[in-house]
Amino acid sequence: MSLWTDFQTSSTTLQRDDIESCTSVLLQECRCHVLKEEGWHLIEGRLHFLNEKMSHFCHRWCSNHPHWCTEQNIVTRVSNIYMNHRGDIHVCSDSCDSEKVFTDGFLTCTISGIRYAKPKYVNTYQSNHEYHRTSSTVVRVQQHHLKTIAYDVLFRLLFSERRFEAEKKKLFDVQKDIKKNWVKMKRSYDKSKSVVNVLEMIHEAHAILNRRISRVFLIPPDDIQKIICNFYRDRINDICLKLKYLTPHNVNYHGNALEAFITAILFIMRQGLRMNNVEIISKDYYLESALPEANSLDVYKIQKTNFTNCRNVIQAAVRDAIHIYYINPHMLTVSSYNGE
């Protein structure tokens, strides 16, 4: 391509050389093209300026790229536009509509990964990613960390490989006990020189099985697992907000203690919580049948000491809120699925 051809094909369509004009042109190009690669990809735009009559706006679909466009004559870059294979376009900013994660005093966009500093709006920060504006009105409470840990604990207790192995071990122990009982019965039959009653032995084995394993463990499909975990994750979040703002419970948990706190909420939902003839937390019949036994929490790396302490603290906080601080018990009510 000659210099004269470069001059003829150089773009002069931009009326202004500001960032808004470049962004507008790049958005128009994005709407006219489709990406084949899956996921979000940066669509970068670069404005090359040689003189007042020669300028060129370059992007990934640029077909006539002049030779004089180099890194040295780039005057403007557009690096906040992202596009995916479905044709969705995301213009990233500190106020864009994507989910933001607050860490270390910065807002991070989950699509682009761009971090935005917002120190003047932040006056409190805790491990569960809560932050408020300096005014007394709470405008946003982000509990990304709490929901992530709650989802992990739920999956570990309900659908994980560890749960599957625990159920297999339980069945193996029951079979072992049945064999021991059959040996004792056989010895008693031999000692009394009577005929072995096979039906009685089967009846005893069935009784032991029903006493030790009262329900059958079934793992639902992956999409159902996700729905269940998301449902109870949101319920746990609601209960934590009630405890934080309507009860004297002001303890911040971290690490294993936070997992034990979430597990304690699940087991309270399992049996329900009722005070002053008001059902604060309704009994959840799915959790009653799906959660493992409390005495087997060590298998899932949940410390039973922390679990017991957290459950007692939650119940005491609800009791004190009603009897000492005179909170209306209906304000503490948290709905949950009860099988109806």
C-alpha positions as CSV (number, residue, x, y, z in Angstrom):
1,M,0.0,0.0,0.0
2,S,1.5,3.4,-1.1
3,L,1.5,6.6,0.9
4,W,-1.1,8.1,-1.5
5,T,-3.4,5.1,-0.9
6,D,-2.9,5.6,2.8
7,F,-4.0,9.1,2.5
8,Q,-7.1,8.1,0.5
9,T,-8.1,5.4,3.0
10,S,-7.3,7.3,6.1
11,S,-10.5,7.7,8.2
12,T,-11.7,11.3,8.6
13,T,-15.2,10.4,9.7
14,L,-14.7,11.4,13.3
15,Q,-16.0,14.8,13.8
16,R,-14.2,15.1,17.2
17,D,-11.2,13.3,18.5
18,D,-12.5,12.9,22.1
19,I,-13.2,9.7,23.9
20,E,-17.0,9.9,23.5
21,S,-16.8,10.0,19.7
22,C,-14.4,7.1,19.6
23,T,-16.6,5.0,21.9
24,S,-19.6,5.7,19.8
25,V,-17.9,4.6,16.6
26,L,-16.5,1.5,18.3
27,L,-20.0,0.6,19.6
28,Q,-21.4,0.8,16.1
29,E,-18.7,-1.5,14.8
30,C,-19.5,-4.0,17.6
31,R,-23.2,-4.1,16.6
32,C,-22.2,-5.0,13.1
33,H,-19.9,-7.9,13.9
34,V,-20.1,-11.2,15.8
35,L,-17.4,-13.0,17.8
36,K,-16.8,-16.7,17.5
37,E,-14.8,-17.2,20.7
38,E,-16.8,-17.9,23.8
39,G,-16.7,-15.6,26.8
40,W,-16.1,-11.9,27.1
41,H,-13.4,-10.2,25.1
42,L,-11.9,-6.7,25.1
43,I,-12.7,-4.7,22.0
44,E,-10.0,-2.1,22.0
45,G,-10.1,1.0,19.8
46,R,-7.1,3.2,19.0
47,L,-7.1,6.6,17.4
48,H,-4.0,7.4,15.3
49,F,-3.4,11.0,14.5
50,L,-0.9,12.2,12.0
51,N,-2.0,15.8,11.3
52,E,-5.3,17.8,11.1
53,K,-6.3,16.0,7.9
54,M,-5.0,12.5,8.5
55,S,-6.4,10.4,11.3
56,H,-7.4,6.8,11.6
57,F,-9.5,4.9,14.2
58,C,-8.3,1.3,14.4
59,H,-10.1,-1.7,15.9
60,R,-10.1,-5.5,15.6
61,W,-12.2,-5.4,12.4
62,C,-10.1,-2.7,10.7
63,S,-9.6,-3.6,7.0
64,N,-7.7,-0.6,5.6
65,H,-4.9,0.0,8.1
66,P,-2.5,2.7,6.9
67,H,1.3,2.1,7.2
68,W,1.8,5.4,9.1
69,C,-0.3,4.1,12.1
70,T,2.2,3.3,14.9
71,E,2.3,3.2,18.6
72,Q,3.9,6.6,18.6
73,N,1.0,8.5,17.1
74,I,-1.8,6.9,19.2
75,V,-3.6,9.8,20.9
76,T,-6.7,8.0,22.3
77,R,-7.5,4.5,23.4
78,V,-10.9,2.9,24.2
79,S,-10.3,0.0,26.5
80,N,-13.5,-0.4,28.4
81,I,-15.8,-2.1,25.9
82,Y,-16.3,-5.9,26.1
83,M,-18.2,-8.2,23.9
84,N,-19.2,-11.9,24.0
85,H,-20.1,-14.5,21.4
86,R,-23.8,-13.9,21.9
87,G,-23.5,-10.3,20.8
88,D,-23.8,-8.7,24.2
89,I,-21.9,-5.5,24.6
90,H,-20.7,-4.3,28.0
91,V,-19.3,-0.7,28.5
92,C,-17.5,-0.9,31.8
93,S,-17.5,1.9,34.3
94,D,-17.8,2.4,38.0
95,S,-21.6,2.6,37.6
96,C,-22.1,-0.1,35.0
97,D,-24.8,-2.7,35.5
98,S,-22.5,-5.7,36.1
99,E,-22.0,-7.3,39.4
100,K,-19.2,-5.6,41.5
101,V,-17.1,-7.2,44.1
102,F,-15.7,-5.0,46.9
103,T,-12.2,-5.9,48.1
104,D,-9.3,-3.9,49.6
105,G,-11.1,-0.6,49.1
106,F,-11.8,-1.2,45.4
107,L,-14.8,-2.1,43.3
108,T,-14.0,-4.9,40.8
109,C,-16.2,-5.5,37.8
110,T,-16.8,-9.3,37.4
111,I,-16.9,-9.0,33.6
112,S,-13.9,-6.9,32.8
113,G,-11.8,-7.3,35.9
114,I,-11.3,-3.5,36.0
115,R,-10.9,-2.1,39.5
116,Y,-12.4,1.3,40.5
117,A,-11.3,3.1,43.6
118,K,-14.2,4.4,45.8
119,P,-12.6,5.5,49.1
120,K,-14.8,8.5,49.7
121,Y,-18.0,6.3,49.7
122,V,-16.7,3.7,52.2
123,N,-16.6,4.0,55.9
124,T,-17.0,0.4,57.1
125,Y,-15.6,-2.8,55.7
126,Q,-15.9,-6.3,57.1
127,S,-15.0,-9.8,55.9
128,N,-18.5,-10.4,54.5
129,H,-18.0,-7.5,52.0
130,E,-20.4,-5.0,53.6
131,Y,-20.0,-1.3,52.9
132,H,-22.1,1.7,53.3
133,R,-22.0,5.4,52.2
134,T,-21.1,8.0,54.8
135,S,-24.7,8.9,55.2
136,S,-27.0,7.1,57.6
137,T,-29.0,5.5,54.8
138,V,-27.7,2.1,53.8
139,V,-27.7,2.2,50.0
140,R,-26.0,-1.1,49.3
141,V,-25.0,-4.2,51.3
142,Q,-22.9,-6.6,49.4
143,Q,-22.5,-10.0,51.0
144,H,-20.7,-11.8,48.3
145,H,-18.3,-13.6,50.6
146,L,-21.0,-14.9,52.9
147,K,-23.0,-16.3,50.0
148,T,-19.9,-17.9,48.6
149,I,-19.1,-19.7,51.8
150,A,-22.8,-20.6,52.4
151,Y,-23.0,-22.2,48.9
152,D,-19.8,-24.2,49.6
153,V,-21.1,-25.5,52.9
154,L,-24.4,-26.4,51.5
155,F,-22.9,-28.4,48.6
156,R,-20.5,-30.1,51.0
157,L,-23.2,-31.2,53.3
158,L,-25.8,-32.2,50.7
159,F,-24.2,-33.3,47.4
160,S,-20.4,-33.6,47.7
161,E,-18.3,-36.7,47.2
162,R,-17.6,-36.6,50.9
163,R,-21.3,-37.0,51.7
164,F,-21.6,-39.9,49.2
165,E,-18.7,-41.7,50.9
166,A,-20.2,-41.0,54.4
167,E,-23.5,-42.6,53.2
168,K,-21.6,-45.6,51.8
169,K,-19.7,-46.1,55.1
170,K,-23.0,-45.9,57.0
171,L,-24.5,-48.6,54.8
172,F,-21.3,-50.8,55.3
173,D,-21.6,-50.4,59.1
174,V,-25.2,-51.5,59.0
175,Q,-24.4,-54.5,57.0
176,K,-21.7,-55.4,59.4
177,D,-24.1,-55.1,62.3
178,I,-26.6,-57.3,60.6
179,K,-24.0,-60.0,60.0
180,K,-23.0,-59.9,63.7
181,N,-26.7,-60.2,64.7
182,W,-27.1,-63.2,62.3
183,V,-24.1,-64.9,63.8
184,K,-25.6,-64.5,67.3
185,M,-29.0,-65.8,66.2
186,K,-27.4,-68.8,64.5
187,R,-25.5,-69.7,67.6
188,S,-28.7,-69.5,69.7
189,Y,-30.4,-71.8,67.2
190,D,-27.6,-74.3,67.3
191,K,-27.5,-74.2,71.1
192,S,-31.2,-74.9,71.4
193,K,-31.0,-77.4,68.6
194,S,-33.8,-75.8,66.8
195,V,-34.5,-75.2,63.1
196,V,-33.1,-71.9,61.8
197,N,-35.9,-69.4,61.3
198,V,-34.9,-67.6,58.2
199,L,-37.9,-65.3,58.2
200,E,-37.1,-64.1,61.7
201,M,-33.5,-63.4,60.7
202,I,-34.7,-61.3,57.7
203,H,-37.1,-59.5,60.0
204,E,-34.3,-58.6,62.5
205,A,-32.1,-57.4,59.6
206,H,-34.9,-55.2,58.3
207,A,-35.5,-53.7,61.7
208,I,-31.8,-52.9,62.1
209,L,-31.7,-51.3,58.7
210,N,-34.7,-49.1,59.4
211,R,-33.4,-48.1,62.8
212,R,-29.9,-47.1,61.5
213,I,-30.9,-45.7,58.0
214,S,-34.3,-44.2,58.1
215,R,-34.1,-42.7,54.6
216,V,-32.6,-43.4,51.2
217,F,-29.8,-41.0,50.0
218,L,-30.3,-39.8,46.4
219,I,-28.3,-37.2,44.6
220,P,-30.4,-35.0,42.3
221,P,-29.2,-33.7,38.9
222,D,-26.7,-30.9,38.7
223,D,-29.2,-28.2,37.7
224,I,-31.4,-29.2,40.7
225,Q,-28.4,-29.1,43.0
226,K,-27.7,-25.5,41.9
227,I,-31.3,-24.5,42.4
228,I,-31.4,-26.0,46.0
229,C,-28.0,-24.4,47.0
230,N,-29.0,-21.0,45.6
231,F,-32.4,-21.1,47.4
232,Y,-30.9,-21.9,50.8
233,R,-28.0,-19.6,50.3
234,D,-30.4,-16.7,50.0
235,R,-32.4,-17.9,53.0
236,I,-29.2,-17.9,55.1
237,N,-28.4,-14.4,53.9
238,D,-31.8,-13.2,55.0
239,I,-31.4,-14.8,58.4
240,C,-28.0,-13.2,58.9
241,L,-29.4,-9.8,58.0
242,K,-32.2,-10.3,60.6
243,L,-29.7,-11.3,63.2
244,K,-27.4,-8.4,62.5
245,Y,-29.9,-5.5,62.5
246,L,-32.8,-6.8,64.7
247,T,-31.0,-8.7,67.5
248,P,-28.0,-8.0,69.8
249,H,-26.0,-10.6,67.8
250,N,-22.9,-8.6,66.6
251,V,-20.3,-11.3,66.3
252,N,-18.2,-11.4,63.1
253,Y,-17.1,-15.0,62.2
254,H,-14.2,-16.0,60.1
255,G,-12.8,-19.2,58.6
256,N,-14.0,-22.4,60.3
257,A,-16.2,-20.4,62.7
258,L,-18.1,-18.9,59.8
259,E,-18.7,-22.3,58.3
260,A,-20.0,-23.5,61.7
261,F,-22.2,-20.5,62.0
262,I,-23.8,-21.2,58.6
263,T,-24.2,-24.9,59.5
264,A,-25.9,-23.8,62.8
265,I,-28.4,-21.8,60.8
266,L,-29.1,-24.8,58.6
267,F,-29.8,-27.0,61.5
268,I,-32.1,-24.4,63.1
269,M,-34.0,-24.3,59.9
270,R,-34.1,-28.1,59.9
271,Q,-36.0,-28.2,63.3
272,G,-37.5,-24.7,63.2
273,L,-37.4,-22.0,65.8
274,R,-40.6,-20.9,67.7
275,M,-40.8,-18.3,70.5
276,N,-43.9,-16.7,72.1
277,N,-46.1,-18.8,69.9
278,V,-44.6,-17.2,66.8
279,E,-42.7,-19.3,64.3
280,I,-39.5,-17.3,63.8
281,I,-38.0,-19.8,61.4
282,S,-40.4,-22.3,60.0
283,K,-39.4,-26.0,60.0
284,D,-37.9,-27.0,56.7
285,Y,-38.9,-30.6,55.8
286,Y,-36.4,-30.9,53.0
287,L,-33.4,-30.1,55.3
288,E,-34.9,-32.4,57.9
289,S,-34.5,-35.3,55.4
290,A,-31.4,-34.2,53.5
291,L,-29.0,-32.9,56.1
292,P,-26.6,-35.4,57.8
293,E,-26.7,-36.1,61.5
294,A,-25.2,-33.4,63.7
295,N,-22.8,-35.9,65.4
296,S,-21.2,-36.6,62.0
297,L,-20.2,-33.0,61.2
298,D,-16.5,-33.7,61.8
299,V,-16.6,-35.7,58.5
300,Y,-17.4,-32.5,56.7
301,K,-14.7,-30.5,58.5
302,I,-17.3,-28.6,60.6
303,Q,-16.1,-28.3,64.2
304,K,-18.9,-29.5,66.5
305,T,-17.8,-27.2,69.3
306,N,-18.1,-24.1,67.2
307,F,-21.4,-25.4,65.8
308,T,-22.9,-25.9,69.2
309,N,-21.7,-22.5,70.4
310,C,-23.1,-20.7,67.3
311,R,-26.5,-22.4,67.6
312,N,-26.8,-21.4,71.2
313,V,-25.7,-17.8,70.4
314,I,-28.3,-17.5,67.7
315,Q,-31.1,-18.8,69.9
316,A,-30.0,-16.5,72.7
317,A,-29.9,-13.5,70.4
318,V,-33.4,-14.1,69.2
319,R,-34.6,-14.6,72.8
320,D,-33.0,-11.4,74.0
321,A,-34.3,-9.4,71.1
322,I,-37.9,-10.4,72.0
323,H,-37.7,-10.4,75.8
324,I,-35.2,-7.7,76.6
325,Y,-35.3,-5.3,73.6
326,Y,-39.0,-5.9,72.9
327,I,-38.6,-6.5,69.2
328,N,-41.8,-7.6,67.6
329,P,-41.3,-11.3,66.9
330,H,-43.1,-11.0,63.6
331,M,-40.3,-8.7,62.4
332,L,-37.8,-11.6,62.9
333,T,-39.9,-14.1,60.9
334,V,-38.0,-15.7,58.1
335,S,-39.9,-17.8,55.6
336,S,-38.7,-21.1,54.3
337,Y,-40.0,-24.0,52.3
338,N,-42.2,-26.2,54.5
339,G,-43.4,-28.8,51.9
340,E,-46.9,-27.4,51.5
